[in-house]
Amino acid sequence: MLIPRVITAIALLALLLPTLFLGNQILFTAVISVFFGAAIWETQRLFKKRFALPVGVCWGGLMAYLAWNFQAFMGDATNKVPQILFAMSAAFWVVRILPLLKKGMPEQGSYAHSAISTMYTLTVFTCFMAIAMFYFRHSAIYLLSVMALVWIADIGAYFSGKAFGKRKLAPTISPGKSWEGAIGGGIAVLLIASASVHIPVLADSFTVHLVARFGWWVTVALLVLLVATSITGDLFESMLKRHAGMKDSSQLLPGHGGVLDRVDALVPVLPLAMLIDLL
């Protein structure tokens, strides 16, 4: 399992780094559209929807059109549609998903199940739209600095949980997660984010902009919120997989599962971070 995991990770880096840093819009549009289409296909499978592949292809085509014509659709600073979409995404996670983590998924085929399926699909869409907006409005470094917050939280939670984990965070959903791990992940984010402010090459990063706009106390509160949001995204996808009886969202990425397995924590975080960025 380790060898396929390492090979896949190297292949992904070999694809994603040029995509982000070469500045080629054709390459960026193609990659984000393929990954988004795959994520939607996996989402449809988790919710046991028919025609999962055609739906994924159609959504991928929509993303390609929007990414290629980004300036026409999202480049206007007076356009309030992105704020509305990202605000709706944030509201969905607070109002609908948080209660589900306690109550569990509704019955397959019910109206509530269909509604959650539709809204989750839209939040995956807003996640990838946020990726495009961070990339086109700012830079590759800025985009990676937002995503890195989630990766640091995940790594910090893993090692903190291994060392100190005793109190289960959500035993029926993800038994391996603990409160100590979640706190450790949050502390890791705050420490590394604080250090990044003093690194010149990271001057154009999300944390630096937050500090400049809101000051340290608000920045700390926002970073903690984003870490908590990433945990929610991770837990919800775990619940979806348990509900669907699936170990991974797919086998597209050998050793890693599917695209959703790699971006589950980013799905709620990136739209919220973009909403904060647009304030």
N, C-alpha and C positions, 0 to 999 in steps of 0.2 A: 504493500500500500504506500510506503514512503517514497519509493522510486517514482511511480506514476505521479504522485503528488508534487514532487520536486520538478519533474519534467514539465508538468502542466504549468506550474508557477513560473518557470523560466520562459516557457512559450508565451504565457500571458504578458509577462514583462516585455518580451521582445516585440509584442504587438502593441501594447498600450503606450509604452514610452515614446516610440516614434509618432504614434497617433496624437499624443498630447503636445509634443515639443517640435514637430516638424512644421506645424502651422499649415498643413495641407487640408483644406476644407473637404475635399472629396474623400480623403482617407478618414477624417473624423466622422463625417456623415455616414459613411459605410459601416464603420465599426460600431458606432453608437446605435445605429438602426438594427444591426444584426443582433447585438447583445440585448437590446430592448425587445425585439421580436421574440427572442428566445425566452426572456423573462416572462412575457405575456403568455407564451405557449405553456410554460411551466405553471403559471398561475391558473390557467384554465384547467390543466390536468389536476392540480391540487383541489380544485372545486368540482371536479368530476363533470366538467362541461363538455358538450359535444363540439366537434369541429375545432378542436384546440389548435391544430396546426394552421388552418386557414385564418383563424382569428389572429394568431401570432403574426402571420405574414402580413395581414392587413394593417395591424398596429405598427409593425416595423416599417411598412411603406409610408404610413402617416408621419412617423418620426423622421424618416429620410426627407420627406417633403418639408417639414417644419425646420429641420436642422439646416438644410440647404438654403432655405429662404428665411433664415433667422432674422436678419435685419428688417425685413418687411413685416414680420409678425411680432417680434419681441424687441427690436432695436429702439423703438420709440419710448422715450422715458415717460411720456404721458400716458402710455397704455397701462391701464389698471387691471387688465385680464390676468396677468401673471400673479399679482398680489391676491386676487380673488381665488385663483386656483390653489395657491399655496396655503392660503388661510383656510380654505375648505378642507385641504388635506390634513392640516394640523387639528382642525375641529373634529374630523372623523376619528383620529387616533385618540383624542381625549374623551369624546362623547360615546363612541361606539366600541373601540378596541379595548381600552382599559377595563371596562366592565366585563368584557368577554374573557379576559385572562383569569377572572375569578369564576365566572359562571360556566364557561365552556362554549363551544360552537353550537349554534342552533341546528336543528335537524336538517339533514340533507333533503333538498327539494322544497324546503319551506320558503316563504316570502322573505323572511329575515336572512336566510342563508344566501338567497339570490342577491339581496340588497348588499350584503357584506362583500360578496364576490365582485359586484359592480364597483363598489367604492374602493376596494383594495386594488382592483385593476387600475382605477384612476389614480390612486396614490403611487403606484409603480410608474405610471405615465408622468406624474409630476416630479418624481425622483429623477427620471432621465431628462426631463425638461430643465430641471435645476442644474444637472450636469452641463447641458448645453449652454445655459445662461451664465454659469460661473466661467465656463471656458471662453465664451465670446465677449462677455462684459468685462472680464478681468484677465486672467491668464491661467496657464496650466499649473503654475506654482500655487496660485490662489485656490484653484479647484482641489489640488492634492492636499493643501493644508486643511481644508474642511474634511475631506475623506480620512485624512490621517488621524483626526480626533477620534473617529470611530475605531480605527485600527489600534490606536494606542490604548483606548478604553478596553478593547477586547483582549489585547495582550496582557495589560495590567490586571484585568479581572481573572484571566487564566492563572497567572502565577500567584496572585494574592489568594485566589480560591484554593489552589493546591497547598499553599503554605498555611493558611489560616482558616479556610472555609469550614464552618460548623453549622451555621443556620441556613437552611435551604431557602432559596429565593422563591422558587416556584416548583416544588417537588413533583407535582403531577404533570407538569409541562416539560421541564428540563431539569432533571434531578442533579445534574452536575453543577448548576449555578448556585452561588451562595451570596448572602448579603455582604459577607466580608470581601468576596471577589468583586462585587459591584462597587463597593466603597474604594477598594484598591484601584480599580480601573479609573474611577473618578479622580483619585489623588494623582495617579500617573498622568492623566490629561492635564490637570492643573499645573503640575510641576514642569512638564515638557512645554506646555503652552507659555508658561512664565519665562522659561529659558529661551524660547524661540523669539521673543520680543527683542532680545539682545543680539540676535544673529543677523548681520547685515543682509545676507543673501535671502533671508525670509522677510524682508521689509514689506513686500507685497504679499502678505498672508492674511488669512481670515482673522486670527487672533490679534495681530497688530492693528488691523482696521477697527476691530471691536474696542480695543483699549483707547485708540485715538478718538473714537466717536462717543463712547459711553463711560470711559474710566474703568479702573480695575474692579471695583465692587460689582458693578453691573455685568462686566465681562465674566467674572467668576460665576455669578448666578446663571448667566446664559450658557456657559460651558457645562455646568452641572446639569442644566435642563437638557442640553443636547446629549450628554452621556446617558441620562435616564431615558431619553427618547430612543437611543440606540438599543438599549436593553429591551425596551418594549417591542421594537421591530424584530429583534432576534427571537424573543419569546413567542410572538404571534406566529412567525413562520414555523417555529417548532410545533406549536399547537395545530397549525394547518396540516403539517405532515403527519402528526399523530392521528388527526381526524380522518385524513385520507388513507391512512395505513401505508404511508410511504416513508422510507428512510431518508431519501434525498429528493429534492424537487425534480431532478433528472440525473442522467449520467453524462451530460455534455462535457463536463470538465473532469477527466479521470483523476481520482484521488481527492477531488473537491466537491463532487456532487454536481449541482446545476448552477446556473447563473444566479437564481434567487438565493441559493445557499451562500453565495459570496456577497450579495448586496442586501440581504434581509435587514440588517441593522441600518443601512444607508437609506432605505426606502422612506422612513419617516423623518430621518435627520436632514437630508439634503433639502427637501422643500421647506422645512422650518428654518434652516440656516439661510436659505435664499430669501425667505420672508423677512428675516431679521436684517439681511443685507439691503433689502429694498425699503426699509423703514426710513 
